[in-house]
Amino acid sequence: MNKFLNRVYSNMKPEETRQFYDEWASSYDSEIAENGYVTPKRVASALYEHIADCNTPILDFGCGTGISGQALKLAGFSVIDGMDPSREMLEVARQKGIYRKATVSDIDDSSPIPNSVYKAIAAIGVIGIGSAPFGIFHVIMNALQAGGLMGFSLNDHALADAEYEGALHQWIDNGKAQLLFREYGPHLPGQNIKSNVYVVEKL
């Protein structure tokens, strides 16, 4: 079987990234499971601990095949929307019956998330090399309602590039957000990769 994890942590153009995940869709869940992917559970649990109402609609941005949505549901969230640029991944996600709605996002759209619709947005395993650039952090925060929460992760590859965590600090240093939670822990144990998990409140 073609192992996509051996190739994912490389710099790709947006269209190349979308095609890569389209091709990976049918085997993604099994390959990720083989490597013990735990970040979705960690982010979902941390975000749930800081949300006042579990019925608050949450956007699972970059939802892929729905693994992150499953983690959000198991954590206690009841209204979950999914969004992803890969049509093939979204088709797998829809079959899981997790999402209220699942939307294909345009990789050329600089603002794919409707503004001020969501009080909670998750970006689990989304921001990093081989997936979304660090600038997507700003896109998500700009779309989030004031007082809303963002739960996200940065794996070791992203943490090695100061621009990724720098996007977070830019919001905090400017007084536009506050960090509620950060924890370093397992990401893909089978690949010996760890990640930081964060919960940020937009001020």
Buried (B, 14 or more C-beta within 10 A) or exposed (E): EEEBBEEBBEEBEEEEBBBBBBBBBEBBBEBBEBBEBBBBBBBBBBBBEBBEEEEBBBBBBBBBBBBBBBBBBEBBBEBBBBBBBBEBBBBBBBEBEBBEEBBBBEBEEEEBBEEEBBBBBBBBBBBBBBBBBBEBBEBBBBBBBEEBBBBBBBBBBBBEEEEBBEBBEBBEEEEBBEEBBBEEEBBBEEBEBBBBBBBBBBE
